[in-house]
Amino acid sequence: MFTFAVDRYVFELPPLGGAVARADRPAVLRDVGGTDEPDPACLHFAVRRAEDGRPLLEVRQDYSPGPDSGFRPGLTFVEETGVLFVGAGTWAAAYALEPAAKLWEEHVPMGFWAWSRHGEVVLMAAELSLGAWDLAGRKLWERFVEPPWSFRVVAGAVHLEVVGSETHFDLRAGPVR
């Protein structure tokens, strides 16, 4: 079992193919999902309150494409708001930890790449999209992209290069429609 603590929470990730430790009481929120894809990978983790060990969230999500395809699960936790962003394969979701609640879930065409935080905005990079959420988990914008693409954030502006063409736009407002 791999654990790490952030703020008032302990995150538990079992070894590959393992299960999270069972507590004497169930998690406030259990989110278990599957896929019809052949041979899916599985993301499984739990979050507990550090001071009393109370299980708040347990997520078990089958996903595809898996790590062998270059799509690895990722998460970003926003300490100030207690919001956890999670992505794996073609699945992404956000959870509030206290009170425990699923804020949203969405399909990510082709596959999730990574989360990154830039001040008051959390970005999700995926094979075919770049999206932004505020720290409370509300979606701000999304932009279709075509590989190869990359981005960087400089002084509150997104510099997005898609197939050799670069555009710039405000990080919070998003691209001009």
C-alpha positions, 0 to 999 in steps of 0.5 A: 500500500502506498500512502501520502498525506496532503493537508488533512487527508491521507490518500491510499493507493494499493499495489497493482492488482491489490485492494485498498485497506478495509476500514471498520466502516465504509467510505462515505462515498464509494464510486465504482465504475466499469467499462465494456472495453476488453482487458481494462486497467483499474484505478483504485484508491481511497481517501481518509481523514488524517486525524481520525482515519474516517474513510471519506472516498473510495474510487474503483474505476476500470479504464481504457486505454490503459498504461501500456498505451501511454495513458496513465491515471492522474490526480490533482488535489486542491487543498483550499477547496477539498476538490480532487480531480481524477483522470484515467483512460477515457474517464475523468471526474471530480470529487468534493471530500467534505462533504463527500460528493461526486461533482462531475464525470465526463468522457475524455475522447481518446484518452486523458494525459495529465492535470496541472494547476496554474493559480486559480485554474486546473487544466486537463490535458488529453489526447484531443482536448485541453480543458479548464476548471476553477478550484471548486470543480466548475468547468470554465472552458474546453478546446479541441486540439489535434495532435501533435500539440503542447501548451504552456502558461505564462503570466495568466495566458495559455500559449497553445501550439497545435500542429505547428500553429500557436495561439494565445488566450486568457487562462481563465476566460479560455479561447475566443469562440 
